[in-house]
Amino acid sequence: MDENRVTGAAREGLGRAQEAAGAITGNAEYRARGMYNQGAGSAENMVGQMCESVREQPLTSLAIAAGIGYILGRLRIL
């Protein structure tokens, strides 16, 4: 299991606890911090999942990245 997945899950759990504590006490700032930590933890967990999938299937990941690069190059987005 990737380090990003572990820290992401921990941060997401902390965010849930913070949001619940903020809701119980009526503290909007603490509740907002909890929501932020949930989102950040979820994003970090997704990064960990992506890293694991690249390690398991490097050629598929390379082909997908090349395809996306080709499509963006053809669109000439700058």
C-alpha positions as CSV (number, residue, x, y, z in Angstrom):
1,M,0.0,0.0,0.0
2,D,1.3,3.4,-1.0
3,E,2.2,6.0,1.6
4,N,-0.1,8.6,0.0
5,R,-3.0,6.3,0.4
6,V,-2.3,5.8,4.1
7,T,-1.8,9.5,4.9
8,G,-4.8,10.4,2.7
9,A,-7.1,8.0,4.5
10,A,-5.9,9.4,7.9
11,R,-6.4,13.0,6.8
12,E,-9.8,12.2,5.5
13,G,-10.8,10.6,8.8
14,L,-9.5,13.6,10.7
15,G,-11.5,15.8,8.5
16,R,-14.7,13.9,9.2
17,A,-14.0,14.2,12.9
18,Q,-13.3,17.9,12.6
19,E,-16.5,18.5,10.6
20,A,-18.6,16.6,13.1
21,A,-17.1,18.5,16.1
22,G,-17.7,21.8,14.3
23,A,-21.3,20.8,13.6
24,I,-21.9,19.8,17.2
25,T,-20.3,23.0,18.6
26,G,-21.7,25.3,15.9
27,N,-18.2,26.4,15.0
28,A,-18.3,27.1,11.2
29,E,-14.5,27.6,10.9
30,Y,-13.8,24.2,12.4
31,R,-16.4,22.6,10.2
32,A,-14.9,24.2,7.1
33,R,-11.4,23.0,8.1
34,G,-12.9,19.5,8.4
35,M,-14.4,19.7,4.9
36,Y,-11.0,20.9,3.6
37,N,-9.1,18.1,5.2
38,Q,-11.6,15.6,3.8
39,G,-11.1,16.9,0.3
40,A,-7.3,17.0,0.7
41,G,-7.3,13.5,2.1
42,S,-9.5,12.2,-0.7
43,A,-7.2,13.8,-3.3
44,E,-4.1,12.4,-1.7
45,N,-5.7,8.9,-1.6
46,M,-6.4,9.2,-5.4
47,V,-2.8,10.1,-6.1
48,G,-1.8,7.0,-4.2
49,Q,-4.2,4.9,-6.2
50,M,-2.8,6.4,-9.4
51,C,0.8,5.7,-8.4
52,E,-0.1,2.0,-7.6
53,S,-1.8,1.6,-11.0
54,V,1.2,3.1,-12.8
55,R,3.5,0.6,-10.9
56,E,1.3,-2.3,-11.8
57,Q,0.7,-1.4,-15.5
58,P,3.4,0.9,-16.7
59,L,2.9,0.3,-20.4
60,T,-0.8,1.0,-20.3
61,S,-0.2,4.1,-18.3
62,L,2.4,5.3,-20.8
63,A,0.0,4.6,-23.7
64,I,-2.8,6.6,-22.0
65,A,-0.4,9.5,-21.3
66,A,0.8,9.5,-24.9
67,G,-2.8,9.5,-26.1
68,I,-3.8,12.4,-23.9
69,G,-0.7,14.3,-25.0
70,Y,-1.5,13.7,-28.7
71,I,-5.1,14.8,-28.3
72,L,-4.1,18.0,-26.4
73,G,-1.4,18.7,-29.1
74,R,-4.0,18.3,-31.8
75,L,-6.3,20.8,-30.1
76,R,-3.5,23.3,-29.8
77,I,-4.6,24.5,-26.4
78,L,-2.3,27.1,-24.9
